[in-house]
Amino acid sequence: MPTVHIPGKNLQFFFTDSGAPPDKLADYTTFILVHGHTYHGAVFQKLLPLAASQTMRLICINRREYPGSTSHTADELAVYASGMEEERAVLMHQAGVNLALAIDGIIQQCDLPSAGDVAIAGWSLGNTFVLAAVEAIMDLPPPVRERLQSFVKTVIMWDPPCQALGIANPPKAYVPLYDEDLPPAARGPAFAKWVASYFVHGDLSTHDPNQLNYRDPDLLRKATFEDTPLDEVLSIIDFTVGDKCDTIVTLSPFASVVASLVENALFAPGIRAAWKNTKMVHMYGLANSWNVLYAVWDLERRVEAAQGKAPITFRPIEGANHFIMWEDPSLTLKELLKCAKL
């Protein structure tokens, strides 16, 4: 079971690795993928066998509390649950430092080629933690910072929902995970089906929240996993983590902390300069739930306001829902490669 250990800390991160492409190529691109809420790194498993055919390498990290990675301490969980804003800011910053150290450890442990590129992709809630790692660049040991500056050429925000970026919800917002009309035990399964559905929205070019479909999945397309055997679904999820430390990060008590770290990671001149020529790309499926598309609009507005000082390239994928990696692995790899080659 491959793990990367954080020097000087009693922490490890589990990861899966597709391995280097054949023919001993020295200039391939490695994608380090960071999963979201409930669905851990195994959600990317269909991508791994196809990576070599695209001359790419995939490494999928399990975040803390998920299988194979170190659990949080009781003190850390207490801060997640009921900490002061300053304590939560420190906690998220440290989470970013630890993820950055894990990525640096993987670069060394897996002997990634200096002639190649590394792209870090956060998917769904994983974006919060990837951007925390981006924000932490100046607080890393100089050798780590220099390695990341040298290797990491692209950061991909893949389907971040607005809650993962600290963006306030529009008036009609609905997410089953927060639906108090549902019994607590029913919210997780209801959310799992909702987030894996396909949605038909109105005219997205208007950026009008009234054009978003908040509740009603497309009945002509089955939700991802609807016909998947239960044991297979259970192998890629962990319902126990959400209540401990993931769901709270998406709620209002954490919103200002998350919004601040995202603002710094994407728009603070010093942090963007520290990452040198690293590209920022936002990849998203147009059949996602409303909160992914609402996040796109918010970031597009902020990028425009930055007047070229904080560029982000936006790459929509027609017809894709939140689980394109499961529905169409081949297309997913091609889209990731396009992001890295911009």
N, C-alpha and C positions, 0 to 999 in steps of 0.2 A: 504494500500500500504506500505509494509515493507521498512523502510529506516534505515540506520545507520548514526548517526550524529558524526562529528569529534569534539571532545572537544576543546573549545577555538577558533574554526574557524566557519565561517558561511557556512559550507559545509555539504552536505548530499549525500549519495550514495543509490540509489534504488537497491533492490535485490529481487530475487525470491528464495524460499526455498522449497525443496521437503519434509522437515520435517524429524525428527529422524525416523529410522527404528522401526518397531513394537517390542514388547516384552521387551522394556526398556533395550536393550543391551547397555552396557557401553563402548564397545571397537570398535565401528564401525569407518569407515573412512569417513571423510567429504571432498568433493572436492569443492573448491571455484574456479569457472570458470570466466575468464575475456575475454570478446569478442573482436572482431577486428574492422576493418573499415566497416562502413555502417550497418552491421548486428549486432544489439545489443543483450542483454542477452536472448531475446525471441527466438533466433536461437537455443538455447539448450532445448526448451520446450518439445520436444519429449522424452528427457531423464528423465525428472522429474517423470512421473508416474511409471517408471521401477526401480527407485533407490532402493526402499524398498526391492524388490525381490532379489537384489544383496547385501543386508545388507550394504547399503551406503547412504550417504546424499549428496545432491547437492545444492549448493548455487551459484546463478548466479548474478554477480554484473554488473550494468550498469555504464560504465565509465562516467566521467563528460561530459556534453553537450548532453548526450543521455537521453531518457525519464525517468523522475523521479529523476534524479541526477542533482546536481547544475551546472549551466552554468559557463563558464569562464567569468572573468571580461574583460572589454574592454582593460585594460592594458595587461592582459595575452594573449588575442587574437592578440594584436599588436606585442608582442614578438614572438608568433608563426609565424606571417606573415612576419615580417621584423626585428626581433631583432638581436643584435650582438651575436656572438657565446657564449660569456660568459653568456649573459642573457638567452639564450636558454638552456645552461647547468644547470643554476640555476632553470629554469622553469621545466625541466624534472626531476631534482633531487627532487624538491618539489612535483611533481606529484607522484613520487615514495614514498615519505614520506606519502602523503595523502592516497595513496592506502594501504600502510602498516598499517596506523592507522585505515582505514576502515576494513581491515581484522581482526585486533585485536579487534575492536569494535564488529564485527560479532561473533567472538569467545566467547566474553562475553555475548552479547545480546541473542544469540541463545543457550547459556549454553552448548557449545560443551564439550563432556566428556574428562577429562584429560587422561583417560585410552585409548582413541582412537587416531587416527592420523588425521592430516589435510594435504591435498595435494592442492597446489595452481597450477592451470593450466591456462596459457595464450594461447589463440588460435589466430593465425594469427597476426595482429598488436597488439593484447593484450599482446603479448610477450614483446614488448618494455616496456610496463608499469609494467608488472610483474617483469621484470629484473631491472627496475628502483627501485621497492620496495625492491628487494633483495639487490641492491647496497646501499640502504639507511639504512641498519640495524644498523650501528654504530651511526647514527644521530637521532635515536628514543629515547624517554624517557626510562630510564632503565626498568621500569615495563613492558612496551610494548615490548621492545627487549627480555626480559626474557620470556614473554609469547609466543612470536613467536618462540623463540629457543626451547621451551618446546613442543609446539603443532605441528609445521610444520615439517613434516618428509620428504616431497617430493615436489620438484618444477618440473612441467612438461611443457616443451616447446612443444606445439602442433602446428604443421604445420607453424612455423615461416617462412615467405618469407625473402629472403636475405635483402630486403629493410627495414624490421623491425629490423634488426640486424646491420644496418650500413655497410653492405658488398657491395662493388662495383659490378656493373653489368658486366657480360661478354659482349663481343662485339656484339653479335646478340640479345641482350635483347629486349624483347617486352612486354609491358603491356598496354592494351587499355586505362587505366586511364591517361597515359602520351602521348597518340597518338595525335600529333598536326595536323594530317591529318583528324581527326574526329572533328566535331563541339563540342565545350565545353559541350553543353547539352547532347550530345550523348555518351560522354566518360563514365559516370557513369553506364548507362544501358549496354553498351558494356562490361565494366569491370565486371559487375555483372554476365553476362552470361559466359564470359571467365573463371572467377575464379571458377565458379560452374561446369565447364565441366570436362570431363575425358581426360587424355592425355596418349598416348602410346609413350614412349621414347625408345632410343636405349640401348646400353649396359652401364648401370649405374655404373657397377663395374670399368669402366675405368676412371671415374671422368673427362671425356673429355667433355667440353661444347658443342662440335659438336654433341654429342650423345643426347642432349636435344631437345625436340620438343617445339619450342617457340610460335607457332601460331595456329597450326591445331588440334582442338579437335578430339577425337575419335567419328566418326559419327555413330558407332554401339551402343553407349551408350548415352542416353539423358542426357543433363545437369540437375543437380539438379534444382528443381523449374520450369522446362519447362512445366510440366502439372499441376502445383500448381495454384489454383485460385488466381487471382491478389490480392484480399482483404486479403488473407492469407499471401502472400508475403509482402504486405505493412505493415502488423502487426509486422514484424520482422526486418524492415529496417528503416533507417533514412538517406535520401540522403542529408540532410542539413548540416551535421556535417563535411563531408570530406573537403569542401572548407574552413571551418573555422579553423580547427586545426589538422585534421588527415592526409590528403594527404601530407601536407608540411613535416611532420615528416619522410616520406618515401623518400623524395627528397634530392638532393645533398647538399642544404644549411644546412640540419640537420644531414648529414651522419656522420660527425666527432663527433658530440655530442652523437649520438646514439651508434656509434662504441665504444666510450670511456666508456659509462655506461655499455654496454654489456661486454666489456673486463674486467672491474672491477667486475661486478657481477659474472662472470663465472670463471675468472682466477686470480683475486687478492688474494694472500694467506690470507691476514687479513680478507677479507670479507667471503671467503669460511670457514675459521676457526670460524668466528663469528656465522655462521649458524650451527656449530657443526656437527651433523650427518645427516643433511638434504641431501637427494639424489637429483641429477640433472638428469632428463630423457628427451630425445628428441624423441617425438612420431610423426611419419609422414606417410602419405599415398603415395604409390608409383605411383598413377595415378594423382597426383597433377600437377599443372602448374610448369614450369621449375624452378621458383624462390624459391620454397620450397625445391626442391632437391639440387639446387646449394648451398643453405644455409647449408644443411646437410654436403656436401663435405667440405665446409670451416671450419665448427666446428670440423669435424673429424680430419682434418689436425692440427688444433690448440690443440685439446686434445692430439693427438699423440706427438706434440712438447712439451707439458707440462710434459710428461714422468711420468704420474701417479699422479701428484700433483693436478690436477683439473679434476677428473673423471666425465664423462657424459656418460650415457648409452643410446644407440640409438636403437629405436624400430620401424622398418618399418612395415607398414600394407599393405599387398598385395591387389591391386585392389581398394584401397580407394582414393577418391578424397578429396577436401577441405571441403566437407560437409557430412562427414560420420555420424555426429550426427543426420542428417536429413534422410539420406539414410538407415542407419542401426543402430538405437539407441541401440539395445541390444549388438551388437558387440562393439560399442563405449564404453559402460560401462565396458564390459569385458576387453577391452584394457586399459582403465584408471586404473582399479583395478590391472591389471598386472604391470603397471608402479609403482603403490604405494606399491606393495608387493615384489618388487625386493630385 
